[in-house]
Amino acid sequence: MIKDESIKNNPLVSLGLIKDKVGKILMQNDDVVSLVMPELDNEDFSFEDNWFGCSIGKNLNGDIQDTRIIGHCSNTPYFDETITDTRAMIMMETYLGLNPSVYDYSLVINVVVHKDFVELDPCDQKVWKAKGYAGNRVDMICMSIYNALTSDDIVNNFGIGKMDLDYRSAQMQSFKPNTSFYGRTMKFRIDEVNSKVGV
């Protein structure tokens, strides 16, 4: 909870808080996690450390280790070119448009998947199709993110206003950070950021 009133009333603080909340929303969604991070990268560390990544931290035994875990959900749109393993990642950025009387927040999510991880095996494809998903892993991750972020639970439980794809601009585009990864960019508008976002 934000206690300093000068920070609490600063419209820019919501830019970071939105990403913090969205990262947790996605981490708690079973479909998103199953598609993005079907296995932990390092079983010695917590689920959250594997999801967001860490450099130096305590493992599950309480020992401090200097181990870099890349993570699968980042609060920056930066893609580290040293990443070569077959993984999926979600990268976020928030923007603030200043209209005369209202703050206009938007969230851009880049989904990237290694080219060798894009296609699901036939058994997994069948399971996901039965749940209503279609296409490759990038398509399905985008669908699962959309389902998670447009749920009514977002407003009620996370303090972020209603979210939807931003139809005012090109909201879905291909994203190719390098020759090994392929993905898509999704742009969401946030109708209102309410006072609970900092709680």
N, C-alpha and C positions, 0 to 999 in steps of 0.2 A: 504494500500500500504506500502511496506517495504521501509524505507528511509535509514537506516544504511547499507552501502555497505558491511561491513564485515558480517552482518547477511544475506543480500540478496544473497551473493555469497556462502554461506554455504549450501552444498547439503542436510544437515540434516533438514533445515528449511522446506523443501518441505514435509517432512513426516507429520508434523502437518497441513500444509496448505492443503494438499490433503484431509485429513479427514474433515477439515472444509468445503471445497468445496463440497465434496461428501455428507455430511450431509445436506447441503442446496439443492443440486440437488434432493436428495430423498424427502426432505420436500416439494418441489415444484411439485412433481409428484403425480397426483391425484390417480392413481392406487396404488402406493406404500402406500400412506397415508390411503386410504380407506381400504386396507387390514391389515395394521399394527395398525392404530389408528382410527377405525371407529367412536369413540366418544372421546371427550376431557376428560381427567382424572379429571381436575378441571376447571370448566367454569369461575372461577374468574380470571384466568391467561390467558395470551396470547397463541395463537396457538404454537408459537415458544417455550415458556416455557414448554408447554405440550409435545412437540416433543422431545426437548433435555433434559428436566428436569431442576429443580432448587431447591435450598435449602431455600434461603431467597430472596425475590424479591418483586417488586411492583405488586399488583394486578391491574386489569383493572380500578379500581377506583383511583389508585395512592397511595393506602395505602400499607405500608411495612408490610409484613406478614412473620412470621417464619414458613413456610409451606414447607415440602419436597415433591416435585413432582418427581417421579422416571424417567419419560421420556420414550421414545420409540426408541431413536437413541443415541448411546454412542460412543465416540471416543476412547474407550478402549475395549479390549476383555474380561474384567472382568464381570462376572455375579454375582450380589449380591444375596447370598443365602437366604436373608430375604424376597425376592420377592415371594409372594404367590398368588397374584391375577391373574386372567385369562387375560393375556396380550400377545402381540407379541412385540419383541424387535429386533433391529439391532445393532450389536456391531462391531466396526471396528478396524483394526490395519494396519499400513503401514510398509513396509520393503524396505531397500535399499541394492542392490547388487552392489559391486564395481568391474566392469570390467575394463580392462586396459585403455580404452579411453571413456567410456560412463557410466552414472549412470543408473542403472536398478531398477526401482521402481515397487513394487507390492502392491496390496491392498487385504487384507483378510477381508471378511465380514461373520460374524456369524449371522444367522437368528434363533431366538428361539421363540417358541410359547407354551403356556401352553397347557397341554394335553386336557383340557376341551374347548379349543378355536381352536383346530386344524381343526376340521370338520366344514364346513359351512352348514347352514341350506339349505334345498332343493331350496328355492326361490333364495337365494343369489348364490348358486351353478349354477343355471340356468342362472342368469345374467352374471356371470363371464365366464361361458362356451361360451355364445353368443359373448363375447369379445375376445375369442380365448384362454382363460386360461383353465387349466386342473389340476386335482388332489386336494389335500387338501390345507389348508391355507399356510403351509410352501412352498409347490410347487409353489403356485401362487405368494407368496411374492418374491421368488427367480426369477421367470419369470419376475415380474414387475421391480425388481432391475436390472436384466440383460438388459431389454428394456431401462430403464432410463440411464444406464451407457454406453451403446454402441451406443447411439444416436449421430448423427453428431453434434447436438447442443452442446454437451459437449466441443468439441474442439473450436467451434466458440464463445460460450457464457461464458464458465467457465474457460478457460485457462488451462485445463488439456488435455494432449495428448490423443490420441485415446486409448480406453480401450477395452479389451476383456478378456474372460476367459483364464487363463494361461494354455495352452495345454502342457507346458513343464513338468508339474507335475500333481498329482492327484488334480484336481481343484474343485471337488464336493465330499464332504464327509458328513456323518451323524455327528451331534453334539448334545450331551446329557449332559447338565451341571448338571442335577440332575434328580430325578425320576419324577418330575412334569412337566419338560419342555423337548421338543424335537425340534431339528432343523437341520440345514445344514450349512456347511462351504463352501463359494465360494471364489476362489482365482482369482483375476484379475491381468493382467499385464498392465502396462501403458507404451505405446511405447515411449512417450516423455513427459516430464514435461516442458512446455514452460515458457517463462519469465512472462506471464500474470497471472500465478497461484497466485502470491502474490498481485495482484491488488484488 
